[in-house]
Amino acid sequence: QVQLVEAGGGVVQAGGSLRLSCAASERTFSNYAMGWVRQALGKGREFVAQITWGDSKTYYLESVKGRFTISGDNAGNTLHLQMNNLKPEDTAVYYCAAASRPGSGFDAWGQGTQVTVSS
């Protein structure tokens, strides 16, 4: 089974920036869409952003629009999340995820990377 590996988390002050990256363990892995989901301590998982490769459409959680940008290269199966103007409420474990086909939902997950925003 394909593995997704995230990198780029860390600690940053409010207003700062971080860039998360995700790489698939198999370059031949073909997927319909990839995205980021986060989970804050004591809360459920929350959709953050998604990109569908066929039409390059992007979708964002309302609270991150204008601050976060998702991008990637499906040929190499890499995904990025540029996060600017970070806020303490963005603190969470961020998971990279992939959807293998339309309607499948995210069916492959990374191990997560911690993002901590201090006030």
C-alpha positions as CSV (number, residue, x, y, z in Angstrom):
1,Q,0.0,0.0,0.0
2,V,1.3,3.4,-0.9
3,Q,2.7,5.5,1.9
4,L,2.4,9.3,2.3
5,V,5.2,11.0,4.1
6,E,4.8,14.6,5.4
7,A,7.5,17.1,6.3
8,G,7.8,20.7,7.2
9,G,5.9,21.1,10.5
10,G,7.3,23.0,13.4
11,V,6.8,25.9,15.8
12,V,6.2,29.4,14.5
13,Q,4.9,32.6,16.0
14,A,1.6,34.0,15.0
15,G,1.8,35.8,11.7
16,G,4.6,33.6,10.5
17,S,4.7,31.0,7.7
18,L,5.3,27.3,7.2
19,R,5.4,25.1,4.2
20,L,4.3,21.5,4.5
21,S,5.3,18.9,1.9
22,C,4.0,15.4,1.2
23,A,5.5,12.7,-1.0
24,A,4.1,9.4,-2.0
25,S,6.3,6.4,-1.5
26,E,5.5,5.1,-5.0
27,R,6.0,7.5,-7.9
28,T,3.6,5.4,-10.0
29,F,0.8,6.0,-7.5
30,S,-2.1,7.4,-9.3
31,N,-4.8,9.3,-7.5
32,Y,-7.8,11.5,-8.2
33,A,-7.1,14.1,-5.6
34,M,-4.8,14.9,-2.7
35,G,-5.4,17.2,0.3
36,W,-4.6,18.2,3.9
37,V,-6.7,17.4,6.9
38,R,-5.8,18.6,10.4
39,Q,-6.7,17.5,14.0
40,A,-6.3,19.8,17.0
41,L,-5.8,18.3,20.4
42,G,-9.1,17.0,21.7
43,K,-11.0,17.7,18.5
44,G,-12.0,15.8,15.4
45,R,-10.3,15.8,12.1
46,E,-11.0,18.9,9.9
47,F,-10.7,19.3,6.2
48,V,-8.2,22.0,5.3
49,A,-7.6,21.9,1.5
50,Q,-7.8,19.7,-1.5
51,I,-6.6,19.7,-5.1
52,T,-8.1,17.5,-7.9
53,W,-5.5,16.7,-10.5
54,G,-7.6,16.4,-13.6
55,D,-8.9,20.0,-13.6
56,S,-6.5,21.4,-10.9
57,K,-9.4,22.7,-8.9
58,T,-8.7,23.6,-5.3
59,Y,-10.9,23.7,-2.3
60,Y,-10.3,25.3,1.1
61,L,-11.7,25.5,4.6
62,E,-13.3,28.9,4.9
63,S,-11.0,30.0,7.7
64,V,-7.8,29.4,5.8
65,K,-8.8,31.0,2.4
66,G,-6.4,33.7,1.5
67,R,-3.8,32.4,3.9
68,F,-3.1,28.8,2.8
69,T,-2.2,27.6,-0.8
70,I,-2.3,24.0,-1.9
71,S,-0.1,22.9,-4.8
72,G,1.6,19.9,-6.2
73,D,2.9,17.8,-9.0
74,N,0.9,14.7,-9.7
75,A,3.6,13.4,-12.0
76,G,5.9,13.1,-9.1
77,N,3.2,12.6,-6.5
78,T,4.2,15.5,-4.4
79,L,1.9,17.9,-2.5
80,H,2.6,21.2,-0.7
81,L,0.7,23.5,1.6
82,Q,2.0,27.0,2.0
83,M,0.7,28.5,5.2
84,N,1.0,32.2,5.7
85,N,-0.2,34.5,8.4
86,L,-0.6,31.6,10.8
87,K,-2.9,31.9,13.8
88,P,-2.8,30.0,17.1
89,E,-6.1,28.3,16.1
90,D,-4.1,26.7,13.2
91,T,-2.2,24.6,15.7
92,A,-2.9,20.9,15.0
93,V,-1.4,17.8,13.5
94,Y,-1.6,18.1,9.7
95,Y,-2.2,14.9,7.7
96,C,-1.6,14.5,4.0
97,A,-4.3,12.4,2.3
98,A,-5.1,11.0,-1.1
99,A,-8.3,9.9,-2.8
100,S,-7.8,7.1,-5.3
101,R,-11.0,7.8,-7.4
102,P,-14.0,10.2,-7.4
103,G,-16.3,9.5,-4.6
104,S,-13.8,7.3,-2.6
105,G,-13.0,10.0,-0.1
106,F,-9.5,10.1,1.3
107,D,-8.3,6.5,1.4
108,A,-4.6,6.9,2.0
109,W,-3.1,8.9,4.9
110,G,0.3,10.1,6.1
111,Q,1.5,9.9,9.7
112,G,0.9,13.6,10.3
113,T,3.2,16.5,11.1
114,Q,2.8,18.8,14.1
115,V,2.2,22.6,13.5
116,T,2.3,24.8,16.5
117,V,1.6,28.5,16.4
118,S,2.4,30.5,19.4
119,S,0.7,33.8,20.3
